[in-house]
Amino acid sequence: MKRNTKSDPSRPRPRLLVPAWVAASIALAGCHHRSVLSDPEVLRAAAIDSDDSQGLVLQAGKWEKVPKPEPGTPQGDYQIAEALYRAEDYPKAERAFEEVADKHKKDPEIHEKALFMRAESQFQQGHYTGARDSYGELLKTYPGSPHLSAAVQRLFVIADGWLDDARADVRRGHTSSFPHRFFQFDPEHKPLFDIDGHAIKELSNIRERDPNGPLADDTLMMTAGYHYSMGDYRDADTYYDQLIHNYPRSEYQPQAHVLSAEAKLQAYKGASYEGRQLEEAKRILQAALNQYPNELEAERQRIYQKLDAIRQEQAKSQFEIGEWYRRMGHPLSARVYYQYVVSQKDFAGTKWAERAGERLAELGSDAPVAATLGAPAGTEQAPAR
């Protein structure tokens, strides 16, 4: 006969293994079932705080205390939550402001302030992921909020902090985000996945929400610097250029000019590729020297060295095009490029001008050159080898 194990009292009952985080969640749920706004201890503390901070108004020639709003009213509930915040009981303040926001959605003034203060309470606890979401909800619901500037400043601090790990890795010579910056388990302080991506996205959101605010150019400079340090020079160049063109009065203009040029030079792949980046880098560096002579005085010598390196690379590019035509058996075309290198003032004194002269001597005068020598047709890019 089959044993009925379900009703057998002698059978040992299995122990349920509950993960610690589940047990903690159950415990917290038990603790939080009661409304903070109706907690007698909270109400007593809020009443004392209200008495201490109660203002006076002049009525009929007499100074009288402002009547206290009743608990349950929008202003009364808000003051209870505010008292918790002033007492630096941020966990309870967060819950109280959340209750106020949920309970008084039809009162825009109270609802807006409660959303902001909920985010502030989370920020003070170091719960940056939740604070980011709460500030975002505030600015999405109330785009013209008077708290815009304060919220944007908090969001900038959060994004800046999320990039600290990337900065530390760069100092150690490791730019890859995998695995520890791509996945980590500290959900209150940092996003679960792709910390860098969340930080850069938040910097972009700041610009979208407050494009003319005091931190807009800071977000571009930080974003460009991140991409530059990661070796993403084309992306870095894009953001430096945005700063240069969109924020002409930014304090970062001199630095952005130099770094934009350096990003273009880093992205340049050599004489066999398009030379437009070299010309743009040259133009930006020359503009930087003309527009910011005092600010860039300490960097002047290094900028001149960069300009000389660009000059050498441009001469090399045109010389190598001539070399390609010579190898392909087209001496007339080769001579055009050699002559161009020799005739350009910018290329004078370079080794490529010297070598181009030697090639012209080797070709002799049998290969005629066009009477007017402008930039050859191939000055942008060497033919594929």
SETOR-212824 format. One line per 3 residues: number of its first residue (from 1); their letters; for each residue x, y, z of C-alpha. Coordinates in pm, 1 decimal, always signed. Each point is the difference from the previous one (the first is absolute). Example, Ala and Ser with C-alpha at 12.3 -4.5 7.8 and 13.67 -1.06 7.14 Angstrom:
SETOR-212824
1	AS	+1230.0/-450.0/+780.0; +137.0/+344.0/-66.0
***
This chain:
SETOR-212824
1	MKR	+0.0/+0.0/+0.0; +130.1/+338.5/-94.7; +96.3/+212.4/+295.1
4	NTK	-182.3/+328.6/+35.7; +296.4/+222.9/+60.0; -207.8/+314.0/+5.2
7	SDP	-183.3/-96.4/+318.7; +276.5/-201.6/+166.1; +93.1/+189.3/+320.6
10	SRP	+328.2/-190.4/+24.0; +125.0/+140.6/-328.3; +237.1/+291.2/+64.3
13	RPR	-133.3/+320.6/-151.3; +234.6/+168.2/-247.2; +156.9/+333.0/+99.9
16	LLV	-83.0/+279.3/-239.6; +310.4/+176.7/-122.0; -90.0/+364.9/-46.5
19	PAW	+267.2/+228.0/-146.9; +114.1/+269.0/+239.3; -111.6/+281.6/-228.8
22	VAA	-352.3/-149.7/-17.4; -17.9/-23.2/+377.4; +119.0/+357.5/+30.6
25	SIA	-262.3/+115.2/-250.1; -274.0/-178.4/+195.9; +123.2/+159.9/+322.2
28	LAG	+11.1/+342.5/-155.9; -345.5/-46.3/-146.3; -124.1/-77.6/+349.4
31	CHH	+163.1/+311.9/+136.8; -135.9/+225.0/-274.3; -360.5/-103.4/-4.4
34	RSV	-103.2/+304.3/+204.9; -17.1/+347.6/-146.3; +276.8/+230.0/+115.5
37	LSD	-238.1/+293.2/-15.9; -228.1/-161.9/+260.1; +274.1/-128.0/+231.3
40	PEV	-71.3/+151.1/+347.2; +370.9/+49.7/+76.8; +55.6/+176.4/-332.6
43	LRA	-305.2/+220.3/+58.4; +119.9/+99.7/+348.7; +347.0/+86.7/-130.1
46	AAI	-150.3/+194.5/-290.9; -223.9/+195.7/+238.2; +299.2/+102.6/+212.4
49	DSD	+194.3/+94.2/-310.8; -295.7/+200.0/-127.1; -26.4/+189.7/+330.5
52	DSQ	+368.5/+85.3/-13.2; -12.7/+123.8/-359.1; -345.8/+155.0/-3.0
55	GLV	+5.3/+342.6/-158.5; -178.3/+321.8/+91.9; -227.8/+219.1/-209.9
58	LQA	-123.1/+352.4/+65.3; -377.7/-3.2/+44.3; -202.2/+302.5/+120.1
61	GKW	+315.2/+160.8/+129.6; +108.4/-309.6/+195.4; +256.1/-268.1/-71.4
64	EKV	-171.6/-335.7/+11.4; +118.8/-352.7/-70.1; -84.8/-147.8/-337.4
67	PKP	-265.0/-270.6/+46.8; +152.2/-345.9/-32.4; -134.0/-208.3/-289.4
70	EPG	-178.4/-315.6/+107.5; +151.1/-345.5/-60.2; -172.4/-159.6/-297.1
73	TPQ	-7.5/+326.0/-194.9; +257.6/+45.0/-277.4; +197.1/+263.8/+191.0
76	GDY	-36.7/-182.3/+331.6; +129.9/-328.5/-138.8; +283.4/+178.8/-176.4
79	QIA	+107.7/+167.5/+322.8; +9.7/-337.1/+176.9; +234.2/-136.6/-266.5
82	EAL	+204.6/+320.1/+5.9; +45.8/-32.3/+377.5; +146.9/-348.2/-50.5
85	YRA	+240.7/+137.3/-259.2; +110.3/+282.7/+230.0; +59.7/-257.9/+273.1
88	EDY	+224.6/-183.9/-250.0; -214.0/-312.7/+22.4; +39.6/-46.8/-374.1
91	PKA	-142.3/-354.4/-31.6; -328.2/+104.3/+161.7; +3.9/+331.9/-183.7
94	ERA	+30.1/-185.1/-331.6; -301.8/-215.7/+82.5; -196.5/+299.3/+127.9
97	FEE	+64.2/+210.6/-310.2; -93.1/-298.6/-216.5; -329.1/-25.4/+187.3
100	VAD	-60.6/+372.5/-42.5; +70.4/-21.1/-373.2; -233.7/-297.6/-45.5
103	KHK	-273.6/+143.4/+220.7; -8.8/+358.1/-129.4; +53.9/-28.9/-374.9
106	KDP	-284.5/+244.4/-59.3; +192.2/+275.7/+181.1; +276.1/+84.8/-252.1
109	EIH	+200.3/+219.7/+237.5; +14.0/-259.9/+278.2; +43.4/-288.7/-243.6
112	EKA	+296.5/+170.9/-168.5; +170.5/+84.1/+329.2; -56.4/-351.7/+132.1
115	LFM	+159.2/-156.7/-310.0; +304.1/+221.2/+38.3; +37.4/-64.9/+372.7
118	RAE	-40.8/-375.2/-48.4; +295.8/+17.3/-239.7; +193.5/+213.0/+248.8
121	SQF	-65.7/-253.5/+276.3; +129.8/-280.1/-221.1; +306.2/+203.2/-95.6
124	QQG	+84.0/+67.4/+365.8; -8.3/-376.3/+65.0; +234.5/-67.9/-291.3
127	HYT	-277.5/-179.2/-188.4; +112.1/+153.8/-327.1; -181.8/-232.5/-238.5
130	GAR	-334.1/+75.4/+162.0; +83.4/+370.2/+26.6; +83.7/+8.5/-371.5
133	DSY	-338.9/-150.6/-81.4; -183.9/+233.8/+238.2; +165.9/+314.6/-135.2
136	GEL	-81.9/-128.0/-347.2; -366.3/-48.1/+91.3; -12.6/+352.7/+142.1
139	LKT	+146.0/+159.6/-312.3; -212.0/-209.7/-232.6; -319.3/+92.5/+186.6
142	YPG	+96.8/+365.0/+56.2; +249.9/+104.2/-274.0; -3.1/+362.2/+115.0
145	SPH	+36.1/-84.0/+367.3; +161.2/+260.4/+226.9; +206.0/-294.2/+128.0
148	LSA	+153.7/-55.3/-346.3; +337.4/+151.5/+84.3; +36.3/-188.1/+328.9
151	AVQ	-111.1/-328.7/-155.3; +240.6/+37.2/-291.0; +288.5/+67.7/+238.2
154	RLF	-81.7/-317.0/+194.5; -22.6/-203.6/-320.7; +338.8/+133.5/-108.9
157	VIA	+154.6/-106.0/+331.2; -153.7/-347.4/-40.0; +126.3/-44.4/-357.5
160	DGW	+343.2/+131.5/+96.3; +21.0/-250.7/+284.6; -101.5/-287.7/-226.2
163	LDD	+302.5/+75.6/-219.7; +247.0/-26.3/+289.6; +60.0/-370.3/-66.6
166	ARA	+80.7/+74.9/-364.0; +249.5/+269.5/+104.5; +167.0/-240.7/+241.3
169	DVR	+25.8/-264.9/-272.2; +154.5/+248.6/-243.2; +263.3/+91.8/+258.8
172	RGH	+81.4/-369.7/+27.9; +18.0/-33.9/-376.8; -319.9/-205.2/-34.4
175	TSS	-275.0/+165.7/-201.4; -228.5/-300.1/-52.3; -324.6/+13.6/+198.9
178	FPH	-40.8/-377.3/+7.8; -81.4/-153.3/+237.7; -2.6/+219.1/+311.0
181	RFF	-124.1/+323.2/-160.9; -241.5/-184.7/-223.7; -160.0/-207.6/+274.1
184	QFD	+7.2/+55.2/+375.0; -238.3/-46.7/+290.1; -34.5/+323.6/+190.8
187	PEH	-345.0/+99.7/-127.5; -62.9/+280.6/+248.0; +318.4/+185.8/-88.6
190	KPL	+63.7/-100.4/-363.7; -193.6/-145.4/-294.1; +10.2/-377.5/-25.7
193	FDI	+125.3/-4.6/-360.3; +231.6/+229.6/-198.4; +85.6/+269.6/+253.9
196	DGH	+189.7/+205.4/-258.2; -292.0/-3.9/-241.3; -242.2/+117.8/+267.5
199	AIK	+234.4/+283.7/+98.7; +46.9/+121.9/-358.1; -374.6/-25.4/-63.8
202	ELS	-72.0/+208.3/+309.4; +244.1/+268.6/-113.6; -187.0/+10.6/-330.3
205	NIR	-333.3/+27.0/+185.0; +132.6/+298.9/+194.9; +76.1/+182.2/-325.8
208	ERD	-343.4/-83.1/-138.9; -181.1/+119.1/+312.2; +207.6/+313.4/+56.3
211	PNG	+187.7/+79.5/-324.1; +78.0/+354.9/+107.1; +79.6/-83.3/+360.2
214	PLA	+336.7/+44.9/+169.0; +84.7/-371.7/-23.2; -75.8/-59.9/-368.2
217	DDT	+358.2/+63.5/-114.4; +132.6/-200.9/+296.7; -197.6/-302.5/-117.5
220	LMM	+147.9/+28.6/-349.6; +352.7/+36.9/+134.6; -44.0/-300.2/+230.6
223	TAG	-154.6/-212.8/-276.7; +275.1/+89.2/-247.3; +267.9/-70.1/+260.5
226	YHY	-151.9/-339.5/+74.3; +3.8/-103.6/-366.2; +352.3/+132.8/-46.4
229	SMG	+131.3/-197.6/+297.1; -174.5/-312.9/-134.2; +173.4/+44.2/-337.3
232	DYR	-324.6/+91.6/-179.2; +158.1/+297.7/-172.1; -268.3/+61.3/-261.2
235	DAD	-271.6/+17.9/+267.1; +221.7/+223.0/+213.1; +55.1/+230.5/-296.4
238	TYY	-376.4/+21.2/-58.9; -65.4/+122.1/+355.1; +293.5/+242.5/+3.7
241	DQL	-132.0/+149.1/-324.6; -348.1/+32.9/+150.2; +142.9/+191.0/+293.6
244	IHN	+205.0/+228.0/-227.0; -295.3/+88.7/-222.4; -292.2/-7.1/+245.9
247	YPR	+159.3/+167.4/+302.8; +232.3/+272.7/-130.8; +19.5/+168.5/+341.7
250	SEY	+94.1/-314.8/+187.8; +307.3/+11.5/+220.0; +103.0/-328.2/-164.3
253	QPQ	+42.3/+153.2/-347.0; +384.0/+14.2/-2.5; +33.3/-353.0/+135.1
256	AHV	-272.7/-133.5/-229.5; +178.7/+143.0/-306.7; +324.2/-174.8/+85.9
259	LSA	-162.1/-328.9/+96.0; -220.4/+2.5/-309.7; +308.5/+30.5/-217.5
262	EAK	+174.6/-277.3/+191.8; -304.0/-226.0/-36.6; +4.3/+59.8/-376.3
265	LQA	+369.0/-84.6/-13.6; -53.5/-315.4/+204.6; -283.4/-106.8/-231.0
268	YKG	+212.2/+59.3/-311.1; +111.9/-337.5/-137.5; +291.7/+102.2/-214.2
271	ASY	+99.0/+126.2/-342.1; -209.9/-259.6/-181.4; -320.3/+143.2/+144.2
274	EGR	-199.0/+319.1/-38.7; +198.3/+306.1/+102.9; -296.3/+220.9/+93.5
277	QLE	+57.0/-63.6/+371.4; +354.5/+135.6/-26.0; -120.6/+320.4/-162.1
280	EAK	-273.6/+45.3/+260.8; +244.6/-62.4/+284.9; +235.3/+257.1/-146.6
283	RIL	-279.3/+255.9/-34.8; -120.6/-51.2/+357.9; +348.9/+29.3/+149.8
286	QAA	+69.8/+319.2/-194.8; -336.5/+141.8/+112.0; +79.9/-91.7/+360.6
289	LNQ	+331.9/+187.9/-11.8; -167.4/+306.3/-152.6; -306.4/+8.9/+226.0
292	YPN	+152.3/-108.2/+333.8; +364.0/+112.4/+0.9; +8.0/+67.7/+374.2
295	ELE	-193.3/-307.1/+110.9; +220.7/-229.9/-211.2; +333.8/+166.9/+65.4
298	AER	+124.5/-300.3/+198.4; -101.3/-233.3/-283.6; +131.8/+212.2/-284.7
301	QRI	+315.6/-203.7/-60.7; -190.1/-327.5/-0.3; -254.9/+141.4/-245.0
304	YQK	+279.8/+106.0/-235.3; +136.2/-353.4/+18.9; -343.8/-135.2/-91.4
307	LDA	-23.3/+237.8/-294.7; +340.4/-113.2/-121.0; -103.7/-365.0/+30.4
310	IRQ	-310.9/+77.3/-208.7; +214.8/+173.2/-263.0; +230.0/-302.5/-19.3
313	EQA	-293.4/-240.4/-30.0; -169.1/+203.6/-274.0; +322.2/+12.2/-200.9
316	KSQ	+49.4/-372.8/+48.4; -354.5/-70.1/-121.3; +53.5/+184.7/-329.6
319	FEI	+345.6/-149.0/-50.3; -135.2/-352.2/+43.1; -267.9/+58.8/-260.5
322	GEW	+280.1/+95.5/-238.4; +182.6/-317.0/+101.4; -305.4/-210.4/-82.5
325	YRR	-28.1/+148.7/-348.4; +371.0/-55.1/-58.3; -26.0/-367.5/+97.3
328	MGH	-305.0/-41.5/-224.9; +197.7/+133.4/-296.3; -162.5/+346.7/-24.7
331	PLS	+294.8/+240.5/+16.8; -200.4/+303.0/-117.2; -249.2/-31.2/+286.6
334	ARV	+279.9/-76.5/+245.8; +186.1/+314.6/-107.7; -309.4/+215.4/+69.1
337	YYQ	-6.5/-114.5/+362.6; +375.9/+28.9/+50.8; -9.0/+350.9/-140.5
340	YVV	-291.7/+88.1/+228.1; +194.5/-109.5/+308.2; +305.1/+199.6/-107.3
343	SQK	-196.2/+315.0/-83.4; -211.0/+29.4/+316.6; +134.0/+249.0/+254.6
346	DFA	-153.3/-201.8/+283.4; +208.7/-300.9/-100.4; +329.1/+185.6/-32.0
349	GTK	+273.2/-150.2/+215.5; -173.2/-336.2/+42.8; +177.6/-320.4/-94.1
352	WAE	-285.8/-70.8/-239.4; +72.5/+315.0/-196.5; +363.2/-108.2/-21.1
355	RAG	-92.0/-348.4/-116.5; -251.9/+138.3/-251.7; +281.2/+213.8/-147.3
358	ERL	+214.2/-309.8/-33.2; -280.0/-181.7/-182.2; -43.9/+290.8/-239.4
361	AEL	+371.4/-12.9/-77.6; -26.9/-371.7/-69.4; -294.7/+52.7/-235.3
364	GSD	+185.1/+275.4/-183.1; -167.1/+256.5/-224.0; -155.1/-249.0/-240.2
367	APV	-320.7/-10.2/+202.0; -174.8/+338.3/-48.3; -197.7/+159.9/+280.4
370	AAT	-313.8/+212.6/-34.1; +80.5/+369.1/-14.2; -210.7/+85.4/+303.1
373	LGA	+47.5/-222.3/+300.2; -288.7/+11.9/+244.3; -82.4/-277.3/+239.6
376	PAG	+8.9/-329.1/-192.3; -322.0/-185.7/-51.2; +104.9/-263.5/+250.0
379	TEQ	+91.4/+221.9/+293.3; -284.5/-136.4/+210.4; +89.4/-366.6/-6.8
382	APA	+267.4/-225.7/-138.9; -111.7/-268.3/-246.2; -51.6/-341.1/+151.7
385	R	+313.1/-207.1/-0.8
***
